Amino acid sequence: MPELPEVETTRQGIAPLVENQTIAKIVIHQAKLRWPIPGSLRQKLPGQSIRSVTRRAKYLLFNTSAGTLLIHLGMSGSLRLVPQTTPRDTHDHFELVLTNRNSLRLRDPRRFGAVLWAGEQPEQHKLLAGLGPEPLEHHFTGDYLYRCSRRRTRAIRDFLLDGHVVAGIGNIYANEALFTAGIRPTRPAGRISRDRYQKLVRAIRSTLRRAIKAGGTSIRDFRQADGRPGYFQHSLKIYGKKGEPCPKCGQKIRAVKLTNRTVFFCTHCQL
Ligand SMILES: [Zn+2]
């Protein structure tokens, strides 16, 4: 599943190719994604210039003077820019055709992605309005996490996955950051000290930054095969490594189900 670093890498790859370009037409091959793609996009977007491509959590925002188009990659989505004449893949569901005859295509085999209109105030769109701070922005701090976690009995991994607490952290990077910070994923969020939250925030930032950097150097066509983690997998320390030796102490890595999503940890290094 594309997580924040993959979405940011996609943004960094796509933005210079589509910014200041004009939209010629919108083609919807399959409207049934997680929510139906609004047919009104065919009227709203042609003739508009893409002013910028930004990101909020795992949403990509294509900002035009008429309003903002939101794209979410869901479980298996990817975007790529190809010449308009390139034959369409079966799973290419949505196309934004530019006047320079390139086409931005959303490929999404599992169709959990989304293409939605967010109007002129995208920050007020219902999917974005309640989101917590961005993990890479400076107002996301250890103090902030410490304050919102008091009296919370939920496991820290679930607390980090809650988009109201912090935007866009998925299971893979939550596991990785908790390992780096030495915190067991099952520990109740309300029972972690301020110091450890500061360490955790540093770990979240460095984990995400490293993955974005790795992605930026290794995907060149803004395309990944069917939702597999792919390029960042080689740099994971704990996620998916059940039974393998812990990279810090050598003990066997354990895996347990927690709220239906597996957590990976070392019982010696994570308390
Ligand atoms: Zn260990």
Residues whose N, C-alpha, C, O or C-beta is under 5 A from the ligand:
A	BS01	ZN	C246 K248 C249 G250 Q251 C266 H268 C269
